[in-house]
């Protein structure tokens, strides 16, 4: 009789550690520091100590913070579904608020509602195979024949463009195309070109993830910044222009892709001789069918949604159309999802919700919804968490000029994002960085644009992001030890571009 394989105890160990962290806020001491007196702090009735005020995280703040950190730990090392639900229960049982109030905050957040409908559109893009069609079209052109570096450039740019439709589906789409090319020309595991290009797929997708303000990570953080700007004038949050942020992201991404290619060709000196044998006909063994009616309508629908978000920045908000679109920006995703269900092709809706539901990213939706809830509660009133972090960062960032401040913020973003969820980290640190910048009278708009971009480039560890976890699973074509090496080099390159090009560019644009 065949013995059953032994199960690893590691998931259980991580689960116990995560649950311990989650409930440790009830008995751990609350951190405190003595700070200078200010009108803002005096209004909080903080105790006076040694000529200053004792600023500490409240017990509620400690409980909620540890729930949040425990959930992040479990998300990173165990699962991305049940830890969030356990975190909701822990928040309810902590006494923070009754269950109806917590659930209203959880699913009643306008941003979460907008994401719900937007993910329906994203699922339709995947279900209709629109991204697959566009990728095949771009990769079967004759101009790449016998020109390895043109092919490599085309592939990376194609990856970047396809990722604008959906970053997750681009990951599963572009690797198979790349591996088919490897097999066609005779590349094997361990070849430098194979190793680096496998890593580059994820890096380029993350560049899109960081520069796409219409969905994905950049949208979450830019939209959160817009929300803070509208709801809390005390932070002096800058309402980043979406069109300008897209322009910023595109320029930074193009510079990064160009430097990635430079490294591949002139520093790493990858051998591309086998690619000279590649004939685009090998990729056209099955003729590319014309874009069908459903795919055309999904593409038009997505472009209309993008236009809804971009138009106020193009035509301004001093007219009825621009003012309406800006005021109701969150309705764009609802309209896009509605059009896909009410427009019929051959007697059937463009997208059958029951069928496309299989592509709906429920894990991502729940993760973002829980993260926004716990992150908002943790840094909200009555916890002093954001205030404590603000004064801690003041000690770190004090007496810095605007350029040094921005550089340190970018480094904080790129380092910490590789050890926890990038979007969550961005959501938590945004109000803190705004408060510190405001305290030192530093223009926060350029700094926040660079921070948002940098914090979303997370690929160096499996815990950095779902994209990084997928990369570490590609062991058929790349050794795990090489992943860390080339992701660290690529991340350092992105930081260099953001500092050298991004900071001056952000000052001009914002």
N, C-alpha and C positions, 0 to 999 in steps of 0.2 A: 504494500500500500504506500502510495506516495505521501510523504510528509508535507503538511501544510507549511508554507514559508513563515518564518518567525516575523511577527509584527514589531516594528520599531516602537520603542517607548518614548522617542523624542517628541511626537505630537502631544502625548499625555503630559510630558514634562513642561512643554511650552504652554499648554492649557492651564496647568496648575500655576505657573508663574504669572500668566496673564490675569487669571482670576484673583490671584493674591494682590497684584497691582491694582486691579479694579476696585477692590473693597478695602484697600489699605488706607484710604483717605479718612476713614472713621477713627483711626487711632494714631496716625503719624502726626508729629508736631507740625504746626503751620509756620512756614518760613516768614521771617520779619527782618526789617532793616530800619535804621534811623535815617531820616531824610530831612532836608531843610523844610521849614514851614512855608506854605503857600496858601493862597485863598482857596484853591481847589481842594487841597487836603484838609484845611480847617473845616470845610463844609461837611466832611465825612466824620467829624468828631473823633479823630484818631487821638490816642493817648500821647501826652507830651513826655519826652524823654531827652535828657541832656541837651536842652535848648532846641531840640527838634521834635519831630513827630515820629512815632513808631508805626511804620507802614508794614502791614502783614497781610498775608492771604487769609481770608476768613475760613472758618470751618466748612461752610458750604462750598466755598471756592476750592478747598482742599479735596473734599469728597468728589465734587464734579470733575476736577482736574484728574484725579487718579482713575475715575471711571473712564475718562477720555483716553488717558495713556494706556490703560489696560486694554481697551478696545483696539487702539492702534497696534499694540503688541500682538494681540491675537489675530488681527487682520494680517499682519506681516508674516507671522510664523505658523498660523493654523488654518484660518478660513476667512472668507470675506462676507459670509452671510450671517451665521448665528451669533458671532461676537457683537455685531451691531444691535441685534434684537435683545441680547442679554444686557447690553449697555442701556437700552431703553428701559428695561425692567429695573435695572439698578438705579437709574435716575428717578423712577417713580417711587421705589421703595426707600430711597434716601430721604424722602420728605421734602424734596425741592418743590414739588408741585403735585397736585392730584393727577391721576391718570388722564382724565379728559383734557386738562390743560397741556400736559406733555404731548399727547397725541395731536392736539391742535397745532402746537408749535412744530411738531415733526412733519406732518403732511400738509399743514396750512401755510407753510412758508411759500410766498409767491415764487421764489426762485426754484423751489422743488416742484411746484406745479408746472412752471415753464419747462423744466427739464423732463417732466413726465411726457409731455407732448412732443418735445424735441427728439426724445429717444424713439418715439414712434416713427418720426421721419427718418432717423438714422437706421432703424430696422428696415424700413422700406427700401433704402438705398442698398443695403446688404441683400435683402430678399430678391430684389429685381436684378441683381448681379450687374448693376450699372458700373460699379468700380472695376469689376472684372473685365467688362467690355472695353472700357477706356484704357486699361493697362495693356491689354492684348493689342489694341490698335496702335498705341504708341511704341510698343516693343517689336513690331513686325515691319518696320520701315526699312527700305533698302539702303538708306544712307549710312547704316551702321556696318555694312559688310566690309570686312577687312580693316576696320578702324577701331581697335580695342578701346582706346581712351574715349572715343566718341560714344561707343556702346556703354562704357562705364558711366560717363557723364549723363547720358540719356536715361540709364537705369535709375540713377540716384535722383534726377529731376523728376522722372516719372513717379518714383516712390513718394517724393514730396507732394506732387500734385494729387495723386490718388489719395494720399492721407488726408487731404482737405475734405474729401467726401466722408471718410470714416477711418480714423487712425487704427482701430483694432482690426477691421477687415483688411486694411492695407497690409498689416503685418502678415496675416495668413495668405494674402494674395501674392505679395512680392517675393517672399522666400521661395515658394514653389517655382516661380519663374526663374529665379536666380539659380536654384539647384538644377533645374532642367538645363540651363546653359552650362553649368559645371559638368554635368553628365555628358552633354552633347560634345564638348570639346576635350574631355578627358582630364579635367581637374580632379584632384582627390583631397581627402581630409588631410590637413596639415600644411597644404600649400598656403603661402602667405596671402595671396590674392583671395583665396577662399575664406580664410579666417577673418581678414579685415573687412571684406564686403559683407559677410554675414553680420558683423557688428555694425557696420555702417547703415544697414537697413533700419535697425532700431534707432540709431542716432538721428538719422534723417527724419524718421517718423516723429521722434521727440521734438525735432526742430519745428515741424508742422504743429505738433501738439502745443508748443509754446507760442506760436505765432498766429494761430487760428482763433480769432475772437468771436466766432459764430457758434462754436460748440467746443467741447473738450476742455482741457485744463485752462487755457487762456481765457475762454469765455467765463468760466466759473470765477476766476480771480478778478478779471476786469469788471464783470457784473457786480461782484461783491464790493469792489471799490466804488462803483457808481451808486450802489445802495448806501454805503457809508457816507458818501458825499451828500446824498439827499436826506439822510436821517440824522446825521450827527455833525453839525457844523463846527463843533468844538475841536474835532480832529483836523480840520482844514483839509479834508480828503479831496484830491483832484479828480474830477469826473473825466477820466481819460477818453479822448475821442476815439471811437472804434475804428474809423477809417485810418486815422493817423497811426494807431497801434498796429493795424494790419500792415501799413507801409513800413513801420519800424521793424516788425517781425520778418517781413519779406527781405528787407535789406540785410539784416543780421543773418538770416538763414542762407541767403545766397553767398555771403562772405564765408560762412562756415562750410558750406558744401565745397566752395572753391578751395579752401585750405585743406579740407579732408582729401580732396583729389590730389592736391600738391603733396601732402604727406605720403599718400599711397604711391605716387609715381616717383618722387625725387628723394624722399627720406627712407621709406620702407622698401623702395625699389622692387615692388611686386612684379613677378614675371607674368606678362599677359600674352606671351607668344601663342598659347593654345587658342586664344580668342580670335586670332587672325583666321582661323579655320571655320568660324561660325558663319553660317548662311541664314539670313532671316527666314528663308523658306522652311528651315527646320522648325521654326516656331509657328509656321502656317500649315502644319500637316492637316489640321482641321480648319477649313475656311471660316473666316470671321463673319458671322451673320450680321446683317444690318441692325442698327439700333432699333429695337421694336417700340411699339407705341407706349407700352408701360414704362420702359426705360426713359423715353423722351419726356413723358409727363412727370416722372419722378425728378428728372434733371431740372425741368422747368420749375417745378414746385420748390426745389431746393434753392434755385437761383432767385425766385421770388422772395423766399424767406431772407436770403442774404440782402436783397435789395431793400426789404423792410427795415433792416438794421442799419444799412449804409446810407439810405436816402436823407435822413435828417442831417447827417454830417455833410452831405453834398449840397443840399438846397437850403440848409439852415433851418432854424426853428421859429423864424419870425413870420412864417406863413402858416395857414391852416393845415396844410398837408404835413409839413415837417413837424409842427407842434403836435399834431395828433399821433403821428408815428412814434415820436419820442416818448410822449406821455403813455402810450400803450405798447411799448416795445415788447413787453412780455406776451402780448397777444399774438405776435408773429408766429410762434411755434404752434399755438392752438389753430391758427388759420391754416398753416402748412399741413398739419395733421388732418384737419377737416377736409381740405381739398382732396387729399389722397383717398378719402372714403366716400365723398359725394360725387366725384367725377367718375363716370363709367366708360369702360372700353369693352366693346362687344358684349354688353349686357352685364358686365362685372365691374366692381370698383377697381380703381387703379391698384390699390393694395387691399387685400383681404386681411383685416386685422387679426383674424384667428390664425391665419397661416404665417403672417409676418411676426406674430407674437413669439414664435420660436427663436427669432433673431433679436428679440428685445433684451437689452443688457440689464437685466434685473439686478444682478450683483453690483454693477456700477451705480445704478440708481439708488439702491438701498445704502450703499457705502457713502455716496455723496449726501443723501438726505440725513443720515445719522451723523456724519461728520459736521454738517452745517448746524444741526441741532446742538450737539455736544460742544462744538467749538464756540457757538454763539452763547450758550449758557455759561461756559467756562469763563469767557472774557466779558460777560455781561454784568449788570449791576448786582451788587451784593457779594461779589467774590473777591474783588481787588486783584484778580490775577493779571489783567491787562495793565493795571496801574503798577503792580510790582515788577512785571517784566519791563515796563517802560523805564522805571528808575534803575533797574539793573542794567539795561542797555545804555542808559544815560551815562553810567559809570564807565561802560566799555567804549562808547562812541563819543564821549564828551570831548570838546576842544578840537574836533576834527573839522577841516574845511569840507565844502560840499563834494569835491571830487573824492577825497579819501573816504568820506562817509559812504558815498555810493559804491566805491570799490569794496569796502568791508561788508556792506549789505549784500552785494552780489556774491561774495565769498561765503557769507553765512548761508545764503540761499542754496548755493550749489553743494556745499558740504553736508548740511543737515538733510537736504532732500534725498540724499542717497541712503538714509537710514530710516526714513518714515515716509508715509504717503505724501507726495509732493503737493497735491491740491489742499490736503488737510493742513500741511505746514504753512502754505501760503495764506489760507484763510485765517489761521491763528496769528501769524506774525504781521499781517497787514495793518490791523489797528495799532499794534505796538509800534511798528516802524513809523507810522503816520504821527503818532503822539510824540515820539522822540524827535523826528524832523521838525515838527511844529514847535517843540520846546527850544530847539536850537536855531529856529528861524531859517531852516534850510528848505528850499523849494522841493516839495516831495514828488511832483509829477515825473520828472526825469528819473529819479531814483526808483520809484515804484514801477515804471515801465521796464527798467533793467532787472529789477528784482523778480517781477512776474515771469519774465522770459527765463532767467537763470534758474529759478526754483523748480521749473518744470522739466529741466534736463536731468532726469534721474535714471541712471542705467548701470551704476558701478557695482551694485550688490543685488541679489535676488529680491531683497526686501524694498528696493528703491521704488519700483513701480511694476504694474502688471506687464509692461513691455519688457522690463529687465528680467522678470521671472520667465517670460517666454524665451528670451535670448539664452538664458542659462539652461534651457531645456533642449537646445539645438546641438546635442552632443554627437549626432551623426556626422556633422560637418565641422565642428569646432571643439577644441579642448577647453574645458572650463577655466584652466589657469590662464589661457590666452584671452578670455573674455574680460577678466579684470584688468589686464594690462592695457588692452586697446580701448576699453571704455573709459578708463582713467585718463589716458592720453587724449581721447576725443573730448571728454568733458573739460579738460584743461584748455583745449583749443577753443571751445565755446566760451569759456570764461575770458580768455584773452580777447576774443572778438568783441564780447559784450563790453569789456573795459575800454579797449582801444577805439572801437568804432561805435559801440552802443551808447556809451555815456555822452560823448559829444553830439551824436545824432539825436538822442532823446532831448537834450537841451534845446536843440534847434526846433524839433517837432512839437515839444510840449511846453 
